[in-house]
Amino acid sequence: MDVDVAVLGGGPGGYTAAIRAAQLGAKVACIEKEPELGGTCLRVGCIPTKAWVQTAYALKEAEEHFAKFGVQVGEATLDFAASNEWKAGVSKQMTGGVATLFKANGVEWVKGVGTFTDANTIAVDGGESVVFKSAIVASGSYPLRPPIDGLDSPRCVDSTGLLGQEQVPGRLVVLGGGIIGCEFASIFRRFGSEVTVVEMLDTLIPQEDADAAKELAKQFERRGISLHLGKQCTKVDDDGSQLTVHFGEGETVQADLMLVSVGRGPLVEGIGLEAAGVEFDRRTGVATDEHRRTSVPHIYAVGDCAGYWQLAHTAFREGEVAAENATGHEAVVDARAVPRPIYTDPEIAAVGLTEEQAREQYGDDVAVGRFPWIANARAVMQDETVGWVKSIHETRYGELLGLVMVGPHVTDLVEAGVIAIDAESTVETVADGIAPHPTLSEAIKEAGLVALGRPIHIARRKPRAQTTA
Ligand SMILES: Cc1cc2nc3c(=O)[nH]c(=O)nc-3n(C[C@H](O)[C@H](O)[C@H](O)COP(=O)(O)OP(=O)(O)OC[C@H]3O[C@@H](n4cnc5c(N)ncnc54)[C@H](O)[C@@H]3O)c2cc1C
């Protein structure tokens, strides 16, 4: 089969690239080995986990809020089978949606395992080879497994294994306090598991703003999630009925299941990149420029196989950019305002610089304002007052540098900060704008007002050297 653009992988990076290239008039084939399109995100990542987050959220509403709000429904219990059915249905709807979009845009889905055999050909397992003018590599990533004795037990699962469980484990150990580990810890605590997180660094979600990570740790502990930070897991014993997880200096915890979530590596081996002449590194993936071009100018790479973000939404944008460049247009990825949503309870969402990064780059010319949800009417009526919104700007021109939020629905609210930072807005643009009342979104404006030293809905404090609230 001869095409203008061949895309290897049908996840967020690959399917977006395929659709965009077809929109621009190219003949496109997308090679995907799984029975559904959508990749990790739609099949075993973002979508099924957030379907479980929704179940966890509904349980919380029923357990903690309904009676308070005057709604009597009796005792809330988890029907895990029904929750799994819901999760599978959501995932199926989304993956089916991508197949429909392929048809609507005239993208050919080539089913099978693809391997580059030279710089213009992808051989497809059991099918016709795809000969291309340009190619976009979007092969994704795989879960890493550290070399710890005993981790090969079937009770030590990765995120896909945990998503496939049919029973809620009584005791769950989460190895790795990054985003995926924290999201599952949060879900399973709500589902009734005893949850223990073992993390070798001193903090949860180490790449995020330190205040946000601290707040999450505080709330996790309040929720009864046991945290062991700064501790290495050294060994796992499986006696046939349960696990004993060894960590730190001789500490142990018993568990029925262990989630191994210590990170994901780029899937770059075994797909023939050497034959195509594309340079790559096993740890960091395929190197590209801002056009997503690899060392071979007509071959592009996007998403988890070629970047450090490992987010579906960065893969989407990279896919668009690669497709536009592959079809003779000019586009670049601007990564200044990448939102960083974390679907724990409480949720975290941030964009732009963390406070630490802002102070590192701008020294004393940084102002920070924190507005607590307890002072926001909508959060109070939702009984969701844990956390705050932090606004970070530089004081020479007032440019907004970052927004960090912990609390209700912040993963949806963060887009306001994405637009503001992308548009190089000043803090005044945000703080002096008119936010709808009563909404959660008012807290973003109010955090800006705090940073400017003129809050309305919390008492004004004398600015401190480091932070104003
Ligand atoms: C549990 C979990 C939760 C997550 N939650 C979120 C979230 O909430 N938000 C977010 O932004 N990100 C989330 N992510 C990350 C997100 O899923 C990835 O960043 C995203 O899927 C990357 O897209 P991609 O297209 O690069 O790769 P993938 O989605 O991995 O797609 C790659 C595709 O290529 C196919 N493929 C690979 N090799 C070949 C081959 N040789 N031949 C044919 N096909 C091949 C694979 O089968 C796969 O379908 C989550 C990840 C996990 C694991």
PDBQT file of the ligand as one rigid body, heavy atoms in Angstrom, charges set to zero:
ROOT
HETATM    1  C1  LIG A 501      -3.044   4.413  34.249  1.00  0.00    +0.000 C 
HETATM    2  C2  LIG A 501      -2.745   5.595  33.397  1.00  0.00    +0.000 A 
HETATM    3  C3  LIG A 501      -3.497   6.744  33.548  1.00  0.00    +0.000 A 
HETATM    4  C4  LIG A 501      -3.223   7.865  32.754  1.00  0.00    +0.000 A 
HETATM    5  N1  LIG A 501      -3.983   8.984  32.931  1.00  0.00    +0.000 NA
HETATM    6  C5  LIG A 501      -3.734  10.077  32.172  1.00  0.00    +0.000 A 
HETATM    7  C6  LIG A 501      -4.530  11.244  32.304  1.00  0.00    +0.000 A 
HETATM    8  O1  LIG A 501      -5.461  11.295  33.101  1.00  0.00    +0.000 OA
HETATM    9  N2  LIG A 501      -4.248  12.300  31.528  1.00  0.00    +0.000 N 
HETATM   10  C7  LIG A 501      -3.222  12.278  30.623  1.00  0.00    +0.000 A 
HETATM   11  O2  LIG A 501      -2.991  13.274  29.933  1.00  0.00    +0.000 OA
HETATM   12  N3  LIG A 501      -2.451  11.179  30.470  1.00  0.00    +0.000 NA
HETATM   13  C8  LIG A 501      -2.691  10.080  31.212  1.00  0.00    +0.000 A 
HETATM   14  N4  LIG A 501      -1.943   8.952  31.033  1.00  0.00    +0.000 N 
HETATM   15  C9  LIG A 501      -0.866   8.976  30.027  1.00  0.00    +0.000 C 
HETATM   16  C10 LIG A 501      -1.439   8.761  28.620  1.00  0.00    +0.000 C 
HETATM   17  O3  LIG A 501      -2.166   7.569  28.583  1.00  0.00    +0.000 OA
HETATM   18  C11 LIG A 501      -0.312   8.741  27.612  1.00  0.00    +0.000 C 
HETATM   19  O4  LIG A 501       0.482   9.896  27.771  1.00  0.00    +0.000 OA
HETATM   20  C12 LIG A 501      -0.846   8.695  26.202  1.00  0.00    +0.000 C 
HETATM   21  O5  LIG A 501      -1.624   7.539  25.980  1.00  0.00    +0.000 OA
HETATM   22  C13 LIG A 501       0.306   8.739  25.187  1.00  0.00    +0.000 C 
HETATM   23  O6  LIG A 501      -0.194   8.648  23.898  1.00  0.00    +0.000 OA
HETATM   24  P1  LIG A 501       0.690   8.002  22.732  1.00  0.00    +0.000 P 
HETATM   25  O7  LIG A 501      -0.122   8.122  21.507  1.00  0.00    +0.000 OA
HETATM   26  O8  LIG A 501       2.029   8.577  22.756  1.00  0.00    +0.000 OA
HETATM   27  O9  LIG A 501       0.892   6.476  23.156  1.00  0.00    +0.000 OA
HETATM   28  P2  LIG A 501      -0.131   5.320  23.478  1.00  0.00    +0.000 P 
HETATM   29  O10 LIG A 501      -1.426   5.835  23.952  1.00  0.00    +0.000 OA
HETATM   30  O11 LIG A 501       0.586   4.356  24.327  1.00  0.00    +0.000 OA
HETATM   31  O12 LIG A 501      -0.400   4.644  22.062  1.00  0.00    +0.000 OA
HETATM   32  C14 LIG A 501       0.581   3.946  21.373  1.00  0.00    +0.000 C 
HETATM   33  C15 LIG A 501      -0.098   2.937  20.477  1.00  0.00    +0.000 C 
HETATM   34  O13 LIG A 501       0.859   2.384  19.595  1.00  0.00    +0.000 OA
HETATM   35  C16 LIG A 501       0.574   1.028  19.425  1.00  0.00    +0.000 C 
HETATM   36  N5  LIG A 501       1.807   0.368  18.949  1.00  0.00    +0.000 N 
HETATM   37  C17 LIG A 501       3.018   0.369  19.565  1.00  0.00    +0.000 A 
HETATM   38  N6  LIG A 501       3.911  -0.294  18.819  1.00  0.00    +0.000 NA
HETATM   39  C18 LIG A 501       3.265  -0.710  17.728  1.00  0.00    +0.000 A 
HETATM   40  C19 LIG A 501       3.654  -1.456  16.592  1.00  0.00    +0.000 A 
HETATM   41  N7  LIG A 501       4.904  -1.900  16.425  1.00  0.00    +0.000 N 
HETATM   42  N8  LIG A 501       2.724  -1.721  15.651  1.00  0.00    +0.000 NA
HETATM   43  C20 LIG A 501       1.446  -1.292  15.793  1.00  0.00    +0.000 A 
HETATM   44  N9  LIG A 501       1.027  -0.590  16.850  1.00  0.00    +0.000 NA
HETATM   45  C21 LIG A 501       1.918  -0.299  17.810  1.00  0.00    +0.000 A 
HETATM   46  C22 LIG A 501       0.117   0.568  20.793  1.00  0.00    +0.000 C 
HETATM   47  O14 LIG A 501      -0.654  -0.615  20.724  1.00  0.00    +0.000 OA
HETATM   48  C23 LIG A 501      -0.702   1.774  21.241  1.00  0.00    +0.000 C 
HETATM   49  O15 LIG A 501      -2.057   1.639  20.905  1.00  0.00    +0.000 OA
HETATM   50  C24 LIG A 501      -2.197   7.812  31.792  1.00  0.00    +0.000 A 
HETATM   51  C25 LIG A 501      -1.438   6.650  31.620  1.00  0.00    +0.000 A 
HETATM   52  C26 LIG A 501      -1.722   5.543  32.407  1.00  0.00    +0.000 A 
HETATM   53  C27 LIG A 501      -0.913   4.296  32.206  1.00  0.00    +0.000 C 
ENDROOT
TORSDOF 0
